[in-house]
Amino acid sequence: MLENEGEIVEEQPEVVVVQQDPEEQVKRELVEHPEILEAAVERKMRKFAPSGFIVFIIGVILIAIGLFVHSADNATIGGFLVGVGVIVVIIGLCRFLIGLIRPIIPSQL
């Protein structure tokens, strides 16, 4: 029945693969290569700070237009523009602050 009955089969050692926690692996990489964190901070600053400031200015302009229109006959449209402007200002402020906030340094990990 079995063709290989007479052969000696050598046992192979079991290979154990140790899975590391992904967060622990990221922390180790940041400690070993701090330039990665610096590049990410720089990219975040260039992306969020200017666009947040622009969105903030657009919100202020919307509020100014809404206040100007609110004083005229169309009070509903003016109130709507002021409300939208306030929301846009909050979004712009959040984007600007996200660009300015620096993450923890690798030595604190």
N, C-alpha and C positions, 0 to 999 in steps of 0.2 A: 503494500500500500504506500508507505512512505519511501520515497526514493533516497532520502538523506538520513536513514536510520543509523548508519554506522559512523557518521561524521561527528566530530566533537564541536560543539557550538560554544564559542567564547562569549561570556557575558560582557556587555558593554556598560561602562559606568554611566550612571544616570546624570544627566546634565540638568542642573538646577538654575533656572533663570530668575534672577532677583529683580522684581519690578520696583522701581523707586517712585516715591511720591512725586508727581509732576511739579508741585510747588517747591519741593525741596531741590529738585533738579534746576528749576529756574533760579532759585536763590544762589545755588552754587555757581551757575553760569554768570550771574551778575557780579558775584564776588571775584570770580576769576577774570572777567572781562568788563571792567567799569565803563569802557568806552561805548558799550552798547547802550547803557543807561543814559550817558551824556548825549548820544545821538538821538535817542528817543525824546529826551527833554527838549532838545533844540528843535526837532520836527514839530513837537506839540506846540511849542511857543510860536513858531512861524505859522502854524495852521490856525490856532484858536485866537491868539491875541489880536491880530489885525482884523480878522473877520468879525470878532466880537465887538470891536470898537466901531466898525462900520455899521453893524446891526444896531448898536446902541444909538448912533447918530440918526439912523433912519427912524428909530422909535421916537426920538426927541422931535424930529421933523413932523412925524405923524401927530404927536401930541400938540405941537404948535398949530398945525393946520386944523386939528379938531377943535382947539380953543377958539381959533379965529372963526370957524364955521359955526360953532356953538353960540357965539354972540350974535349971529345973524338969525334969520328966520328958520333955518333948518337945524333945530336943536338936536333932533334924533341922530342925524348923520354926524354931527359934531361929537356927540357923546360916544357914538360907535368908534369914531376915529381916535378919540382920547383913550378909550378902553383898549383898542388894538395897539395903540402906541405904547401904553403902559406894559402890555404883555411883551411887545417887541423889545422894549428897554430892558425888561427883566431877563429875557433870553440873551440879549447882547451882553449884559453884565455878567451873566453866568459863563458865557463863552469866553469873555475876556479874563475872568478869574481862573477858569480852567487852564488857560494859556499861561498864566503867571504862577500858579501854584506848582512848586517843585516837589517831585516825589522824594521818598526817603533815600538816603545814600546807601550804597551797598554795604558799608561797614555796620549799619544798623540792623541788617537782616539777621 
